[in-house]
Amino acid sequence: MLYTKTMNFRYLSISHHTAPVSRRERFHLDEAEKQRLTDALRKSYPDLNALLILVTCNRTELYFETADTRAVQVRDFFLNWKLGELRSEDQVDFRISDQTDDTVRHLLSVAAGLKSSVLGDAEIIHQIKKAYHQSLEQHLQGSLLERCVQTVFRGHKRISNETGFRDGTTSTAYKALKLIGDTFGSEASSKKILFVGSGDIVRQLFKYNTKFGYQNIFVTNRTEARAQKLADTFKVNFWSWDRLLTNDLGAFDVIISAASHCPSLIHGGIRKDCKVLLVDLAVPGNIAAPLRNQPNVVLEDLDSIGALLQQNRDNRTAATESVREIVEEEWGLYLDWYRLQPFRSLMANRKEKVMKQLQRSGIREAAKRSGVEFSELANRIMRKALKQPESLHNDDKLYKIISEYEPLQTV
């Protein structure tokens, strides 16, 4: 009888569903941290067969495939690794699961936008693609993760084609730009705007600005070459990072900030003679909360923008049930595939034994002389073995089937 360890697809998650931004921002990971965490997990858990690290503005999630290592172990490892301590108040901010079916359903729902702060957020699928490409680069895709991601992409295509769930935008970047018009009305086009950062969100700001047409835009970033490149690409103005660090910001009517790992980067220097809009799209937050108390300042962050977009959520409610049905159908197809995994593993193991035995018996050379593919001969034997299921678990019975294939008679 064959005994093989069963791999399980597991996850842990901290998101806007489980913790406020002030708590979840501590677990935001930049690209270097993702790599260090990957290396640390591989070293500590040799049975790690797959890993996908999904980090967005509203969630940090780890999806992984292991035989023995449980989600609670990885959660506690992550807490110690990130915070240097293990506290129960941090543990409860995470949702975890060791069940493959639960993990797949969760990722499918996340990818569909059903668990986003803005229902139907279209950006999440791109973030999952990026995370999966990083898994591929690390050779950490695993069979369960790989199949799940294929299911995610198929489900996304169905949702786009079969429902109205993707109609309209739900991007926080789009909403940030729309806030300028909402705040300043007909005067919005004349306002002086500063974008802080050079990552995906800032690039989305430039992408969506083709619809808004704001002209008086400046961009800054700690790596000034990147900011200069963005300024050149989108034909906007460059602003020195050093001037930002000194909070030399009195010239701007609007500041939209999305710089990674720069808490309270903006804490003063805001003009006081007219209304100013500050939009903080970063985790941790770039804009110090006390600026909200300045009478002429309107400060919006990820949580408040999520609330402002509630109306979009209402508009999509009609399509939500159809999306859930698609998610459930794709989840069911995955489970059908998953339930056959032990049988596929058993068949692969038995075919390997057949191949080795045939090589030892000399049939390979006879098959070659007769023009019969060796692998086809092995397939014939496996088809016969399937008619005698006991041979799939008993070496003696399998070898008896093989022995019946005399080289010259068979080929």
Buried (B, 14 or more C-beta within 10 A) or exposed (E): EEEEEEBBBBBBBBBBEBBEBEEBBBBBBEEEBBBEBBEEBEEEBEEBBBBBBBBBBBBBBBBBBBBEBBBBBBBBBBBEBBEEEEEEEBEEBBBBBBBBBBBBBBBBBBBBBBBBBBBBBBBBBEBBBEBBEBBEEBEBBBBBBBBBBBBBBBBBEBBBEEBBBBEEBBBBBBBBBBBBBBBBEEEBEEBBBBBBBBBBBBBBBBEBBEEBEBEBBBBBBBEBEBBBBBBEEBEBEBBEBEEBEEBBBEEBBBBBBBBBBBBEBBBEBBBEEEBBBBBBBBBBBBBBEEBEEBEEBBBBBBBEBBEBBEEBBEBBEEBBEBBEEBBEEBBEBBBEBBEEBEEEBBBEEBBEBBBEBBEEBEBBEBBEEEEBEBEEBBEBBBEBBEEEEEBBEEEEBBBEBBEEBEBEEBB
